[in-house]
């Protein structure tokens, strides 16, 4: 028995990128751009805004118009339920064979999805993870 009921059937090869967000309007545009820059282009994006307010939906809608071949969905929680609730809601709305988690103030290098999927397929593992590069927000200075 699954704890999460999925709204869609699984689509082979599709990656569902689930992004919970709260008060990240100044970062989420760059986060979405890093998805649009992926060399692996079989993705969908599900953004779950945790609570009312802000202009996140406008940013997501603008991104969606740039990528009409990809499914980009936005959902807003009626109040703050927390990141775990928002991620689980994003999971339930996903259709991908794979699910990738991305926080709304993070970015990926262009080959992140391609390399992650290649390693999952090669190793037949259930999960893939990678190291992190810390970059200063204002200057893009490498911190570690």
trRosetta pair geometry for C-beta under 8 A, 3 or more apart (Angstrom, degrees):
i j d omega theta_ij theta_ji phi_ij phi_ji
2 5 6.7 132 96 -81 114 46
2 6 7.5 -31 131 -12 159 91
4 88 5.9 -150 -99 -165 121 89
4 91 5.2 -18 -179 108 164 122
4 92 5.1 -135 -177 -78 103 86
5 92 6.1 35 75 -137 56 109
6 9 7.9 116 118 -86 122 22
6 10 7.7 19 138 -57 162 77
6 91 7.5 -82 -95 143 87 74
6 92 5.8 -156 -106 -148 43 50
6 94 7.0 -63 -137 65 106 70
6 95 7.9 128 178 -96 117 48
7 92 6.0 71 -16 153 92 77
7 93 5.6 5 27 -114 128 48
8 11 7.7 -25 142 -23 119 97
8 93 7.4 51 -2 -176 110 39
8 94 7.0 -121 48 110 118 30
8 95 3.7 -51 111 -93 143 95
9 95 6.9 31 73 -146 44 92
10 14 7.9 -176 -178 49 62 110
10 95 6.6 161 -122 -179 29 55
10 96 7.1 -8 -148 120 73 19
10 97 5.4 84 178 -89 108 61
11 14 3.9 35 91 4 108 137
11 95 4.9 39 -2 141 108 100
11 96 6.2 -46 56 -108 90 37
11 97 6.4 -104 84 -31 47 83
12 97 5.2 51 -128 -56 35 139
13 42 5.2 -13 136 128 96 159
13 97 6.0 57 -3 19 21 136
14 42 5.3 -113 -105 155 53 98
14 43 7.0 136 -167 -108 68 26
14 44 6.3 19 179 -5 115 103
14 95 6.1 -9 101 104 151 85
14 96 4.0 -129 111 -116 88 74
14 97 5.7 118 49 6 67 81
14 98 7.3 -169 96 34 45 77
15 40 7.1 61 4 123 138 125
15 42 6.4 104 10 100 83 75
15 43 4.5 -31 70 -107 96 82
15 44 7.4 180 88 26 50 63
15 96 5.0 55 -152 -151 11 148
15 97 7.7 -47 -76 56 46 73
15 98 4.6 -27 -110 78 73 108
15 99 7.5 150 -163 -100 64 17
15 100 5.4 21 178 -8 112 116
15 113 5.7 -146 28 -149 173 125
15 117 7.1 -100 -67 -70 126 122
16 43 7.5 155 -89 -160 19 69
16 44 5.3 -19 -112 66 66 99
16 45 8.0 152 -163 -95 55 20
16 46 6.2 8 -176 0 100 114
16 90 7.7 160 151 156 114 91
16 91 7.8 114 110 -123 140 45
16 94 3.4 68 -173 -149 168 117
16 95 6.3 141 -75 44 121 48
16 96 3.3 -156 -21 11 85 122
16 98 7.0 -180 23 91 70 52
16 99 4.9 -24 69 -110 100 70
16 100 7.1 173 83 24 46 70
17 35 5.7 -151 57 -119 174 134
17 43 5.7 26 -16 -175 110 119
17 44 6.9 -171 23 87 76 45
17 45 4.9 -24 68 -108 106 68
17 46 7.1 169 82 25 53 66
17 100 4.9 -24 -106 72 69 104
17 101 8.0 153 -157 -98 59 11
17 102 5.5 0 -172 11 102 124
18 46 5.2 -15 -110 68 66 104
18 48 7.3 3 -170 0 86 110
18 87 5.7 90 136 -145 133 69
18 90 3.5 121 -146 131 109 138
18 91 6.2 -13 -86 -60 158 59
18 94 6.4 -63 -66 -65 107 127
18 99 6.1 8 -8 -170 117 102
18 100 7.2 168 19 79 72 48
18 101 5.8 -30 67 -107 95 60
18 102 7.3 150 72 28 45 72
19 28 7.4 115 157 -138 142 104
19 31 6.7 123 -133 140 143 136
19 45 6.7 0 4 -168 117 95
19 46 7.0 169 27 87 71 51
19 47 4.7 -22 73 -108 108 71
19 48 7.1 169 87 23 54 67
19 90 7.2 158 35 -116 36 155
19 102 5.2 -32 -90 80 90 89
19 103 7.1 112 -143 -149 77 13
19 104 5.3 100 177 -77 107 80
20 48 5.1 -27 -110 69 64 101
20 50 6.1 35 -176 -38 97 115
20 83 4.7 132 107 -144 154 72
20 86 3.5 107 -125 105 113 127
20 87 5.2 -63 -38 -57 126 71
20 90 6.6 -121 -62 -19 77 135
20 103 7.3 -32 60 -123 78 61
20 104 7.0 -105 92 -25 42 107
21 24 4.8 -107 -157 40 101 121
21 28 5.9 22 -125 -89 151 132
21 47 6.1 -7 6 -168 124 97
21 48 7.0 155 22 78 73 49
21 49 5.5 -34 75 -105 96 59
21 50 6.7 -176 81 7 39 86
21 56 5.9 156 106 -136 139 151
21 86 7.7 -152 21 163 42 155
21 104 3.6 71 -103 -50 102 158
22 49 7.0 120 -86 -165 56 59
22 50 4.2 -45 -69 59 112 106
22 51 6.1 55 -126 29 107 110
22 80 6.8 63 -125 -121 143 102
22 83 7.7 -108 2 -75 119 80
22 86 7.9 -153 -39 -38 103 163
22 104 7.8 151 18 34 42 144
23 54 6.9 -147 -94 -78 44 140
24 27 4.8 -58 -178 50 93 106
24 28 5.1 101 116 -45 100 98
24 31 7.8 23 144 -7 129 143
24 56 7.4 55 66 -99 74 118
24 104 4.0 120 92 112 157 122
24 105 5.2 -123 -141 -57 125 91
25 28 6.3 -48 -126 20 27 111
25 54 5.4 -164 -53 -163 122 109
25 55 5.7 65 -127 58 138 80
25 56 5.7 -120 -91 -73 82 71
25 59 6.5 168 -146 -23 76 144
27 30 6.0 -66 -168 42 54 105
27 31 6.0 55 141 -26 83 109
27 104 6.1 111 93 136 108 75
27 105 4.0 15 132 -116 165 71
27 137 7.6 -70 -94 -132 108 114
28 31 5.0 -52 -145 37 42 120
28 32 6.2 42 157 -19 72 101
28 47 7.5 70 -164 -134 134 138
28 56 6.1 41 43 -134 164 92
28 59 5.6 103 93 114 113 149
28 60 7.5 -41 143 -62 131 81
28 104 4.6 -24 -93 -172 95 101
28 105 7.5 -53 -65 -72 59 51
29 32 6.0 -55 -150 37 28 107
29 33 6.3 32 151 -21 63 106
29 59 5.3 -105 -75 -158 85 122
29 63 7.5 -169 -132 -64 62 112
30 33 5.4 -49 -144 35 34 117
30 34 6.6 39 154 -24 64 100
30 107 5.7 -55 139 -80 97 123
31 34 6.0 -55 -158 28 29 110
31 35 7.3 27 145 -15 61 100
31 102 6.5 147 -173 146 110 118
31 103 7.7 -112 -124 101 141 49
31 104 5.5 -135 9 -159 171 44
31 105 6.7 -77 -61 -86 127 11
31 106 6.1 68 -115 67 105 47
31 107 5.8 -129 -105 -84 51 67
32 35 5.6 -52 -159 31 42 111
32 36 6.5 40 147 -17 70 105
32 45 7.0 54 -127 -148 90 166
32 59 7.1 169 4 148 147 99
32 60 7.0 -177 -86 -110 149 59
32 63 4.3 -65 160 -113 147 154
33 36 5.4 -55 -148 39 37 114
33 37 6.2 35 153 -20 68 108
33 63 7.7 -122 -62 -117 56 111
33 107 7.7 -17 73 -128 86 112
34 37 5.7 -53 -144 37 33 113
34 38 7.6 63 150 -51 56 81
34 107 3.9 159 -54 -158 156 83
34 108 4.6 140 151 42 120 70
34 109 7.7 -17 -160 -43 110 12
34 110 7.8 -128 -160 -77 69 52
34 112 8.0 33 159 13 106 138
35 38 5.9 -24 -168 -18 41 115
35 43 6.4 -136 -175 112 104 152
35 45 6.0 82 142 -80 167 125
35 102 7.3 -170 -69 46 111 173
35 108 6.9 73 -75 34 53 123
36 63 7.0 -138 -51 -159 127 98
36 66 6.6 -1 -124 112 146 125
36 67 5.9 -137 -113 -59 100 131
37 108 8.0 -178 70 83 101 88
37 110 4.8 -86 138 -104 99 91
38 41 6.4 162 92 -82 95 52
38 43 6.5 60 58 -8 152 144
38 108 6.9 13 -83 97 97 131
38 110 6.0 169 -114 -161 31 56
38 111 7.6 126 -150 -94 65 19
38 112 6.7 -77 -116 50 100 86
38 113 4.8 25 -157 22 136 124
38 114 7.1 161 -180 -24 91 90
39 110 5.5 77 -29 151 89 94
39 111 5.3 3 17 -99 127 67
39 113 7.6 -170 55 62 67 92
39 114 4.8 -25 78 -30 106 142
40 43 7.0 91 114 -38 88 106
40 111 7.9 88 -11 -147 92 48
40 113 4.0 -122 55 103 127 111
40 114 4.1 172 -38 -69 107 75
40 117 6.2 124 -117 15 164 138
41 69 7.9 18 158 101 116 126
41 70 7.5 -117 176 -70 79 118
43 70 6.0 7 82 -141 68 130
43 96 7.6 -1 -137 -93 53 137
43 100 7.9 -38 -132 29 116 130
43 113 6.5 -78 -68 -124 128 166
44 70 5.9 -180 -102 -180 53 87
44 71 3.9 -6 -129 67 116 97
44 72 6.9 -161 -165 -73 67 42
44 73 7.4 23 167 3 108 97
44 94 7.1 155 81 -141 121 73
44 95 6.4 44 26 45 157 97
44 96 6.3 -159 34 -51 105 106
45 60 7.7 -156 116 -148 125 100
45 63 7.5 -37 65 120 158 133
45 70 7.0 54 1 140 90 121
45 71 7.5 -174 33 100 56 61
45 72 4.7 8 57 -122 104 77
45 73 7.1 -177 95 31 60 60
46 73 5.0 -6 -114 66 71 104
46 75 7.2 6 -175 5 90 109
46 90 4.3 148 109 -150 122 89
46 93 5.1 147 -135 90 145 116
46 94 5.8 -106 -8 -77 146 78
47 56 6.9 -156 150 157 136 116
47 60 5.0 -128 37 -104 151 141
47 72 7.8 16 -2 -176 103 83
47 73 7.2 -173 29 94 67 53
47 74 5.0 -14 68 -112 103 71
47 75 7.3 174 91 29 55 64
47 90 7.8 5 -110 -106 6 119
47 104 7.5 78 -140 -97 103 113
48 75 5.0 -15 -113 70 73 101
48 76 7.8 162 -163 -91 53 25
48 77 6.8 52 173 -32 94 97
48 86 4.0 171 108 -169 128 93
48 87 7.4 -153 44 -65 140 27
48 89 5.2 121 -121 83 151 117
48 90 4.8 -116 -21 -58 124 98
49 54 6.9 -159 -157 70 132 128
49 56 4.9 155 -95 73 127 146
49 57 6.9 -67 -22 -53 149 82
49 74 7.0 21 -11 -173 106 94
49 75 7.1 -167 25 94 74 47
49 76 4.4 -17 65 -112 112 74
49 77 6.7 -147 94 18 59 75
49 86 7.9 -149 71 -135 8 132
50 77 5.2 8 -135 31 45 132
50 80 5.4 59 150 -130 96 65
50 81 6.2 -125 -148 42 99 71
50 82 6.8 -176 -153 21 144 5
50 83 6.9 -72 -53 -79 156 47
50 85 7.5 109 -120 75 111 102
50 86 4.8 -75 -74 -64 105 140
51 76 7.8 -63 83 -174 16 86
51 77 5.8 -13 -49 80 37 101
51 78 7.8 -10 -124 112 42 22
51 79 5.6 9 -113 -171 80 30
51 80 4.0 -6 -64 -65 126 73
51 81 7.9 179 -56 1 79 63
52 76 7.0 70 -98 168 51 123
52 78 7.1 8 -50 -165 97 39
52 79 7.2 -19 -9 -94 91 45
55 58 4.6 -26 176 28 91 123
55 59 6.6 98 123 -22 81 92
56 59 5.7 -59 -155 36 39 111
56 60 6.2 34 152 -16 72 107
56 74 7.5 164 122 -147 94 125
57 60 5.6 -56 -145 40 34 110
57 61 6.0 36 155 -21 68 107
57 74 5.1 120 -124 155 80 157
57 76 6.8 -44 -62 -54 119 120
58 61 5.7 -52 -142 37 28 112
58 62 6.4 31 156 -19 62 105
59 62 5.9 -54 -151 34 29 112
59 63 6.6 31 150 -18 62 105
60 63 5.6 -54 -151 36 34 114
60 64 6.3 39 150 -24 66 104
60 72 6.5 -177 176 158 88 114
60 74 4.5 125 103 -78 153 124
61 64 5.5 -50 -147 32 33 116
61 65 6.8 36 154 -22 63 99
61 74 7.0 -54 -54 -10 75 145
62 65 6.0 -51 -154 28 33 110
62 66 7.1 30 150 -16 61 104
63 66 5.8 -62 -161 34 36 111
63 67 6.7 -10 157 17 70 109
63 72 6.1 -164 104 -159 98 160
64 67 6.4 -82 -145 57 31 82
64 68 7.5 71 160 -89 66 52
64 72 3.7 -151 -100 72 93 134
65 68 6.9 5 -154 -63 35 89
67 70 4.4 -16 148 36 115 111
67 72 6.4 98 77 -34 111 128
71 95 7.2 37 58 31 159 128
73 93 6.2 -130 97 150 152 134
75 89 6.4 -133 99 141 149 124
75 90 7.6 -166 38 -84 126 67
75 93 6.7 -179 -29 -34 142 164
77 80 7.1 106 99 -98 131 22
77 81 5.3 -122 -166 5 155 110
77 85 7.3 71 -103 115 149 119
77 86 6.5 -90 -34 -92 132 93
77 89 7.4 174 -75 2 102 169
81 85 3.7 -76 129 78 117 157
81 86 6.5 147 73 -46 102 78
82 85 5.1 93 65 12 81 103
82 86 6.9 -151 99 -5 41 93
83 86 5.6 -61 -146 41 32 111
83 87 6.1 35 157 -22 69 104
84 87 5.8 -51 -146 34 30 111
84 88 6.4 28 156 -16 63 106
85 88 5.9 -59 -151 39 29 110
85 89 6.4 31 151 -20 65 106
86 89 5.6 -51 -147 35 33 113
86 90 6.4 36 152 -19 64 104
87 90 5.5 -55 -152 37 33 114
87 91 6.5 40 149 -24 66 100
87 101 6.7 4 -135 -121 122 112
88 91 5.4 -44 -149 29 36 117
88 92 6.6 37 153 -21 64 101
89 92 5.7 -53 -153 32 33 112
89 93 6.7 20 153 -9 64 109
90 93 6.0 -67 -150 43 32 104
90 94 6.5 47 151 -44 66 102
91 94 5.6 -50 -153 11 33 120
91 99 6.2 11 -116 -131 84 157
94 99 5.8 49 152 -102 172 105
96 99 6.0 146 77 -75 118 57
98 117 6.7 -114 -29 -100 170 95
98 120 7.1 119 -109 81 132 174
100 113 6.7 -71 -61 -105 162 94
100 116 7.2 92 -104 102 120 161
102 106 5.8 -141 -169 75 77 112
102 108 6.9 -66 -116 -38 128 111
103 106 4.5 80 61 0 88 113
108 112 3.8 -84 -175 8 117 157
108 113 7.2 54 155 -30 157 80
109 112 5.2 129 59 -48 70 93
111 114 4.9 -64 -160 51 72 115
111 115 5.1 67 141 -23 95 107
112 115 6.4 -67 -148 40 20 103
112 116 6.1 17 160 -17 62 113
112 130 7.1 -123 -142 17 90 162
113 116 5.7 -58 -141 39 29 111
113 117 6.1 25 163 -15 67 109
114 117 6.2 -60 -147 39 24 106
114 118 6.3 25 155 -20 62 110
115 118 5.6 -52 -143 36 31 113
115 119 6.4 28 158 -16 64 106
115 130 7.8 70 101 -87 121 137
116 119 6.0 -60 -152 38 28 107
116 120 6.4 29 152 -19 65 107
116 128 4.5 148 -160 106 87 146
116 130 6.9 -88 -85 -37 100 119
117 120 5.5 -51 -143 36 35 113
117 121 6.2 30 159 -15 67 107
117 128 7.9 -127 -63 11 27 160
118 121 6.0 -58 -147 40 27 107
118 122 6.1 27 155 -20 64 111
119 122 5.6 -53 -138 38 31 112
119 123 5.9 6 169 1 67 115
119 125 7.4 -18 138 33 84 122
119 128 5.3 117 88 -122 117 131
120 123 6.6 -71 -138 50 19 93
120 124 7.7 67 167 -100 53 13
120 125 5.8 -104 -131 61 59 84
120 127 8.0 -105 -108 143 103 4
120 128 5.0 -88 -63 -39 93 125
121 124 7.4 16 -170 -71 26 52
125 128 6.5 117 87 -67 125 72
133 142 6.9 -50 179 -137 104 93
133 144 7.8 -174 -155 100 50 36
134 142 7.5 99 82 -168 62 53
134 143 4.0 -66 111 71 106 107
134 144 4.8 11 42 57 120 74
135 140 5.5 -9 178 -151 119 51
135 141 6.8 152 -160 71 66 36
135 142 6.0 -36 -104 -101 76 46
135 143 6.4 -178 -97 7 19 93
136 139 4.9 11 92 48 122 91
136 140 6.7 -78 67 -16 75 7
136 141 4.3 11 25 50 123 91
136 143 5.7 116 -46 -48 81 113
